[in-house]
Amino acid sequence: MRSTNVTWHEGTVDRQRRWRSLGRHGATVWLTGLPAAGKSTVAAALEARLIDSGRSAYRLDGDNLRHGICADLGFSHEDRDANVQRVGELARLFADSGTIAVVSLVSPYAAGRDRVRALHEDDGLAFIEVFVDTPSSECERRDPKGLYAKAQAGELGGLTGVDDPYEPPSHPELVLTPALSVEEAVDAVIRALDIELRRDRL
């Protein structure tokens, strides 16, 4: 759904000028996977590594955003789609500004993630989909928020991977497994990010 009676206002600074001035390119790294797969842990470590190396980065965590910009959304299929779309639009703006948006979001449906990818690609922005491929048994063992325990006790319905589907990416730029340490996972993401940013995106 699009707003009516509004007009896009072009500024005087285009992306090439902005990025040339900043000396860096923006991009979105989108980490998807089951609850408790390790997305937030990798995202936080990735953000810190990028910042410490002098690169502009900002972490967009799914739970954190539901405290604010996505606080009005529930967990129906429609609301989950709206959540992914909203975060995708936000990430695109960060990427356009020259920042690396680091998104950690379950984002369970392939169609929603594909729409966000298309949003970036249509705008000439790098989009790196990272599948944090942790088996459901390991996610249940970790269960840092107690979500799986609540679902199994009948206290929580609609948990992705339990009674709501998760559709794994078919062609992600990168797959991370529990065999990797957090440091190794971050190394792998940065390599994938740098390969993508070396391409001529403009």
N, C-alpha and C positions, 0 to 999 in steps of 0.2 A: 504494500500500500504506500502511495506517495502523497506528500502534502500538496495541497492546491494553493493557487494564488501566491506562489513564492517564485523568486527568480534567482538563479545562481549569480553571485557577484564575483567577478574575477578581480584578483588583487594585482599589484604591480610587480610582485616578486614571484617568478616562476620557480619550479623545482630545481632546474639546472643552476640557476643563480643561487638559490638557497644552499644546495648541497656543495657547490663550489666554494661558497663562503665558509661553510662549516668544515669543509675538507673531509666529508664522509657521506655515505649513502645510507638511506633507511631501508628497512626490510621488516617482515614479520616472520617470527619463528613460532609455529603453532604446535604445541604439544598436546596430543590427544591420547586417551587410553581409559581403562576402567578406573573407577574410584579406588584410591589407594595404590595405584600403579607406580607412583613415584614422580608424577608430572610436576607437582609443586616443588619438590625437593630439587629436581634437576633445574627447573626454571629459576629458582632463587640462586642456585650456585652459578648458573649461566649469567644471570644479570650481574652478579657480583664480579665474575671474571671479566665480563665486557667493560664494566665501569672501571675496574682496577687497571685495565689496559688502555684507558683513555677513550673508550668508545661510548657513545650515548646509547643507553638502553633503559627500558622501563618494563616492569613485569605487570601483566594484567592477569590476575589470578581469579578463576571462576568464582570461588567462594567470596573473595573480597568484593568483587563487583556486585554480588547479590546483596551486599550491605548498602549499596547506593544506586548506581545507574540501572541495575537490573533487579532492584528490590521488589518491584511490583510483579515480577514473573514467578509463576509456580513451576511445576514439573510435568505438565501435560506435554504431549507431543508438540502442540502449537507453541507453548511457552518455551520449550527447549529450543525449537527452531528460532523463535524470536530472540532468545538469549544469545545464540550463536551469531545471528545476523547483527545484533547490536554490538557485540564484542568485536566482530569482524570489521564493522564500520569504524569503531574506535581504533583498532589496531592499524587500519589503513591510514588514518589521520596521523598517528604517531610515525608510521613508516614514511609518509609523505614529508613529514617535518625533518627527516634525517635521523630519526631515532630507530633503534632496533626494538620493535615491540616483541616482548616475550610472553606469549599467551599460554597459560596452562588451564585447560578446559576439557572436561570429559567429551563434550561435543559428540554425542553418540551416533548421529545419523550422517551417513556419507553424503547425502544430498546437501545438507546444510554446510558441511565443510567444503564441498565442491563449489557452492555459491560464494563462499568467502574467498576461495582461491581465485575464482573468476573475477571477483571484485578487484583483487589486487592485480591480476594479470592484465585485465582490461585497462587498468590505470598505469601499467608499466612498472609495477612494484614487485620486488622479489617476495615470494611466499614459500617458506620451507615447512612442509608438513612432517612432523616427527611423531612416529607411532611408538609410544612407550608400551611395549608388548610384554606386559607382566601377566602371567596366567592368573585366572580367577582364584585358584586355590592359594596362590601366594598373596594376592590382594586380601583375601579373607583372613589369612594368617596375620598379616600386618594390621589391618583394620584400625588405623590410628584414631579415627573419629567414631568408632563403634557402629558404623552404618550397617555392616553385614550382620553383626550380632542383633541389631534391632530388626532388620529385615527377616532374619531367621526366627525371631521371637514373635513375628507378626505385628510389630510396633511401627514398621515403616514399609510403605508400599511404593512401588514404582522405582526401586533402586536399579540403576543401570547394571546389567550383568547378572541380575538375580531374577527380577520379574519385569524388566524392561530391556529391550534389546540394545546391544552395542554392535555397530557395523564397522569392522576394522578397515582402515584405508587399504585400497587395492594397489596404489602406486605411491607410497610416501617417499619423500626424499631420503628419509633415514628411519631405521628401526632400532630402538634401544631395548635390550633385554636385561633381566636381572643379573646376568653374568658380568655386566659392566659395573665398575664402581661409579660413584657420582662423578669423580674427576674424569674418568675415562669417557663417561657419557657426555660431559661438557666438552671435552676435547673433540669428540665425534661431531657434536652439533656445530661447533665453531668451524670445523673443517668444511662441513656441508654448507654453512652460511657463507664462508669466504669463497667457495667455488661458485655459488650462485651470484654473489656480488661482483665477481670478476667479469661476469657477462655484461655486455652493454645493454642496460635496461632503459636507456633514454632514447 
